């Protein structure tokens, strides 16, 4: 168990290093932030002075070297345009994104798993086919379009919900969250539903498939033969078995929810990390772009680790450290 | 039934009362993020627009781009290199303290001390070599050489309270502690990347704002900004997505405020290199010399462009053809220059006379996310050039990649839009002979150089008499543009959409100022 965690940490350090190099070089190659930000009337001397004071006059490998040294101390640099530590800007936005991604995952789970079970238990019924058809739509419609349509319908057309933005926040254990009030939920509903749609389809399909397969397994037949009630068979034995892939996928997909949130946050003007990333790329604010990606990668790695550990809890066959 | 009726009445009363409680609130959707509340940190339009509500400068600019008194009631050059500014008396900062000459000197010194700024305000403060607070209400500024535009430059340097700012940290600006200005609004709240709230300053010395509270929402993407307006989440938006302007115009719930802005679009032409990278013969082989160096070729390119069609079709009427590089009404706009008439035959003759009867091949470069329909503009011009025998290709890039490459001189013919409040400024940056020591030609992508233009621009900048400066600036523009230093295309419009019942006075400098929204 400890070996697994250690191995994972080593791997993730390597991933972070490679990642930072790639992003650094990519943003460097796009262009010169000073050309975008400096006042048009500034003369070449001013430009040179600004470039030197931001450390942009050194060759890229030297800049990367400075970055690594500072990163070793936990300093990912200062945002060019905000003039504040990049890491702080990203962390400041993180609760909004996590809130959105968590809400989306919950919607996907609570709407996807029961429907999937239903469809899996009665694979040939009309309702199951209908559910399957809906999930196909969920797979194929682009998030951007779905978001716009929801806004046009529920916000512009019917006026029930706000078009975007985040509701008022209240600190919960020091973290500003908007889900403590009605206004917060009103703002959260549309973006979370938009973000959830794809995952909802995925979980629905997965649950339906796993259920169908589980129902054909011997243990289900034996349980029936023993005279257990159908509710107990499905609710305890089948669910316990299909939960393993569902937990794995949910865990892994939570990472991609955070990443996909970039599009949803843009459509709904949701002040999360993804919107910060888009705005920062537009002005080549490299420290923020690098900090965002490093933090997201770290988050991914942590989630994967948690999924692995959960796996062991759910499936007694998986045990760490066994050498058999 | 009575219960239901009572509830309904109570509800509708509550609704009415919330309406009236918010009647003096204004919510505006902004198209760009405000990166810092420190008014001296970075010189970019969104930050300046916001700071203008909280702070004021010695001078100000009216919606037509004309210089007006600000915190200074008057100014004059007491000798060719000394400007004297008389401060408005009895102006109170938001903390109740009176504005004095000390605050002005402190504010003018401050931009140079912020060394981690990516776009400092120092180009405005640099000409000042000495500052002196003569008395409580008089400031004298010395320049190294005669410099006429100083009063205009100073409209960009906000005056802050020395007491509140001298020991302030970046956090003090985020929390509003250090935001102590003299402007019509006071700091209300700041949620980075999301919203900024301002409240009325009841002690304001000038016309008091009609809004008790103003909320700016940061809506950087076009579709959400428009949706917020349509749904009534905001009362007004700036920078309407071009494709939606016609539809909004037809919508009775909104009114549009539009005008030609200061932003003028033109082509920079490489006139320095003997072989320019993106001009070849029609087989793709390098030409013996750079045709763009020949004024006849430059004139031919200009004649080949049908500006009326470009403005009407490609820009959907959101521009007006240009002959100048600054907009009408701005100092240095030469009224005598008329937009080049569309003349494809004349263009062909000029090309033949210059030795290119069969034309040549060139690539037009432009941004694709900066100006109104910019990519389509580049494509339209390419087609128009093809009609006179020039085989024109198109390459457009996102701004973040485009500006860096263009400023490095990588292109032969490149599109640029420029907004300036003075013609001599624009000429100095755009067509002045490149000189890193004086800062001339910092945006002269084509490296145009003309001693006569340089001399006239220098004389204009040194003129401390406004009338004389105006005449010299117009003359400089005329000389440069008759030589086709750049090829002007059009002055772009700026558009705002406002809920019915509110009126906005559009500004030439594209800024969105809350006090210019008035209930009808």
Interface residues (C-beta under 8 A of the other chain):
Chain A: X30 X31 X32 X33 X34 X35 X36 X37 X38 X39 X40 X41 X42 X43 X44 X45 X46 X47 X50 X53 X54 X78 X80 X81 X82 X83 X84 X89 X92 X93 X148 X151 X152 X155 X156 X159 X162 X163 X164 X165 X166 X266 X267 X268 X269 X271 X275 X276 X279 X281 X282 X283 X284
Chain B: X33 X35 X36 X38 X41 X42 X43 X44 X115 X116 X117 X118 X119 X120 X121 X122 X123 X124 X126 X170 X191 X192 X193 X194 X195 X217 X218 X219 X220 X221 X223 X224 X225 X227 X228 X230 X231 X232 X233 X399 X400 X401 X402 X403 X404 X405 X407 X408 X418 X425 X429 X436 X437 X438 X439 X440 X442 X443
